[in-house]
Amino acid sequence: MAKKKLQIFISSTYTDLKEERQAAVEAILGSRHIPAGMELFKAGNTSQLETIKKWINESDLYMLILGGRYGSVEPTSGKSYTQIEYEYALEREIPVFAVVLDDSFLFIKAADKSYEVFEKDNQEKYKEFKELVMSKIIKVVDDCKDIQIAIKDSIVELENDYPLCGWVRASEIEDSTKIIKENNKLLKENEKLKNQLEKIKDENKIGKIDYEELKKVLNKKVLKISAKFTRNNKEWIGSYLKFLILYKDDFITGITNKAGMSDLESHIYYDISPVLISFGLLEINKVAGVQYRRIEMSKAGLDFIARLEIENNK
């Protein structure tokens, strides 16, 4: 598997930390990662700050080198550009670590260099910023060699603690053509199976109701027919399913509300059939040439009866 290269944004004050920043760049390159920032942003201004933020957004890690200076102050916020960058990285939830130069290191630098090493103009702001930095992940260093060791160790620790995206050369990525083809094939097969499943579900329906569910409901629904309506003058008790099977021939030919219809036919027409009509098994049709109407088996009802008979004959 190709090793990911992390983009690491380096932030610091400029003039007083050139050597330390160079040591950081070498450490990052030595770890086979990509340093960003560096000498590109040595002077702060508003338009450049927006560019810096874009670089931070694209980076996997943010690294601060904190010496004894607060740095150039951005007029609107009153904060140094270095502090704005640091807080922006925290706000974006980009993993942050800082290398803090020990006071003894700073005193040695101050003795050897002609430039200012310690903050003079914004001491209180520097102190507050340093307190913020010290409350996060830091490593205190005594020289440039310590900076390189601290950076390499911090990178390893953060790689273990965070799911970092990183960068990989296109040539090192496994050929995905085969995988894409396999995925497309699986998607087509999945769609085919889905259509087959839907077809099976449709085939298992009587009208809009599942066959097994309809059979179960009709089998549980109790029907009582008084003795005065039955052909043998005995009370009949059974399920609607049993009744439908028993009187299927009557429903196939149809029961008409003509004058002179029997008490049983009247009871079936007006009292029992509405339940079976509600399930789509029966329907009311007008009889041609007369004012009568006939209740008869619907197409769904015929399908239902046919499936019941096939099951019973197995």
C-alpha positions, 0 to 999 in steps of 0.5 A, a space after each residue: 500500500 502506498 505511504 501517505 505524505 502529509 502536508 504540514 503547515 509551518 507557522 512562526 514569526 519570521 526574522 527571529 526563527 529562520 534557522 528553526 523553521 529551516 530545521 523544521 522543513 528538513 525534519 518534515 522532508 526527512 520524514 517524507 512529508 510535505 512542508 507548507 508555509 515556510 518562506 512564502 508568508 513572511 509578511 502579514 496582510 489581509 489578502 495574504 491571510 486568506 491565502 494562508 487559510 486556504 493552505 491551512 485548510 488543505 494541510 493535514 497537520 498544523 505546526 507552530 514554532 513559538 519563540 520569544 516574539 509575538 509577531 506582526 499584528 493584524 489591525 482589525 483583530 489586534 492579534 498577531 498573524 501567527 495567533 490568528 493562524 493558530 486559532 484558525 487551525 484549532 477552529 477547523 479542527 486540524 491537528 495542531 502541535 507546537 515546538 516551544 523554544 526554551 528560555 535558555 535557547 532564547 537567551 543564547 540566540 539573543 546573545 548571538 544575534 543582532 535582531 530582537 529575540 524577545 517581545 517588547 511591544 506586545 508582551 501581555 498579548 504574547 504571554 496570553 498567546 503562549 498560555 494558550 499554546 502551552 495548554 495544547 500539544 507541545 514539545 519544549 526544545 533547547 536547540 535546532 536538533 531538538 526541533 527535528 527530533 520533536 517534529 518527527 516524534 509528533 508526526 508519528 504520534 498524530 498519525 496514530 491519533 488521527 485519521 489523516 487523509 494525506 497525499 499519495 502519488 497517482 502512480 502509486 495508487 492501485 489500478 481501480 479500473 477493475 474494481 470499478 468494473 466489479 462494482 458496476 457489475 454488482 450494482 447491475 446484479 443488485 438492480 436485477 435482483 431487486 426487480 425480480 424481488 419486486 416482481 415476486 412481490 407483485 405476483 404474490 398479491 391479490 389486487 393490492 393485498 399480499 395473498 398470504 396476508 389476505 388469506 390470514 385475515 379472511 380466515 380469522 374474520 368470523 361470520 355467523 349466518 342465522 338459520 333462517 337464511 341457510 339452505 338447511 335451516 341451521 345456523 352457519 358459523 365459519 370464517 369469511 374465507 370458508 364462506 367464499 370457498 363454499 359459495 364461490 360458484 354463486 359469486 362466479 355466476 353472480 348474485 343479482 338484486 332482482 325481485 324475488 331473490 331468496 332471503 339467503 341471496 338478499 343476506 349475502 348481497 346486502 350484508 356479507 358481500 360488502 366485506 368481500 368487496 372491500 378486499 377487492 374480491 367481489 365487485 358490483 356490476 350493472 346488468 345490461 338492459 335492466 335496472 338490476 345490479 349483480 355482485 360477482 367475483 372480480 378478477 382478483 377474486 378469481 385469482 384468489 380462488 384459483 390459488 386456493 384450489 391449487 394449494 388444496 390440490 397439492 
